[in-house]
Amino acid sequence: MSSTDLAGDDFWERVRAAYPEQRPLLNLNNAAVSPPPLVVEQATIDAYRLVSQNPDSTMWQKLDAGLPDVKAQLAELIDCEPDEIALNRNSTEGLCTAIFGIPLSAGDRVVVSAWDYPSVLAAWRQRQDREGIEVVTAGFDLMDSDDDIVAAYAAALTPRTRVLQVTHMYHWTGRVVPAERLCRLARENGIRTVVDGAQIFAQMPVSFRELGCDYYITSLHKWMGAPVGNGMLVVRRDRIDDTWPLLAPFDPPPLRIDKFDHWNLGTYNSALQAGIAPATRLHKEIGVETIHARLRELTRYWVDLAQDIPGFRLHTPLDTENLGAVTLFSIDHLDNRAVERQLREIYRVHTKYREVRHLSGLRVSPGIYTRKDELDRFVSALREVVEKEYSERGPL
Ligand SMILES: Cc1ncc(COP(=O)(O)O)c(C=O)c1O
């Protein structure tokens, strides 16, 4: 697939042809898991069969032998060294590796936000309950300005602060935070940073070096299109030694990035990782800037169509270069869970109802394989549901 004619519909039709059909639902929840391109699916099936032939030698001598190259490819994409990358099952595992692995003592403080991923908050609270560290919340709203978000984190710092937990893009609404500024603030105060990049990596360009964080975590089965069950943890080289692995490493010496790799989990089916190489190849062929531009274009396209639907309210900043595929909207005065259900059951359109603190609504996240006419279908279904609901409920 050449990206020379990337702007045209023909190009996106060829991208579409590279993906499995999404049925029976129109899949507008790629933020949860994106389908792997066909070439990835096939590579994984082939590897699975290969494993069955002689598991002991095919997994560890053949398939795992390709992992250094996979790490080199990923290192190019995220702008780090290959020996700073560990491959694991998902973001949850990478996040827990960092969260439970940072040496902390009772009284040390960690700053989180109320919008961080629930398992991230639960992991920090577990450390609080077990070890007496203190978890402090930086208070801001998801529609606040970048300056307000940085100020909220800054206001939460004290001399006992040891870690800043940052979510690069919130899964609730697709809001991107000024992660580079937050990491700089942390560095200037001798504080470590754990950055949750589960939603943003491969959706738009990310540079580990430019961010300047200590730990960067992502899933590869979201926007990278690797098979479900793949994740990546990047650890800044000078943090590797003093960070504990989640499980005690199989092989000494434990001071290299290998101590965080999947093989410390025990026996694991390497066939899943065979899909990472074709996924990164296709991703590079299209190019992350092109992918980002397409996702942003698709979001602006459907939001523009939906703006005049009665009660439509968007909870994601639209007018920013950081806009990607993920947004949250709600319809005023309606039960948004019921709107989601009708879209799915009557119109076969799959969005995701999300509820957190005072926010609730439907998350929409198309993929690069989504066609504009499918977004037309989604918006006209939404319009019909909303008009029917408003007419049934009568005047306010
Ligand atoms: C921001 C964020 N962090 C972490 C995760 C956890 O990812 P996984 O389920 O792949 O472990 C998700 C999943 O949606 C997420 O959106």
The ligand as a Gaussian input file, in Angstrom:
#p B3LYP/6-31G(d) Opt

LIG

0 1
 C       -6.581000       4.804000      29.067000
 C       -6.565000       3.298000      29.211000
 N       -5.677000       2.733000      30.037000
 C       -5.612000       1.398000      30.198000
 C       -6.462000       0.553000      29.523000
 C       -6.363000      -0.938000      29.723000
 O       -6.026000      -1.543000      28.514000
 P       -6.037000      -3.127000      28.389000
 O       -7.456000      -3.568000      28.639000
 O       -5.598000      -3.404000      27.000000
 O       -5.138000      -3.662000      29.415000
 C       -7.414000       1.097000      28.650000
 C       -8.364000       0.236000      27.944000
 O       -9.326000       0.650000      27.343000
 C       -7.459000       2.509000      28.486000
 O       -8.335000       3.083000      27.655000

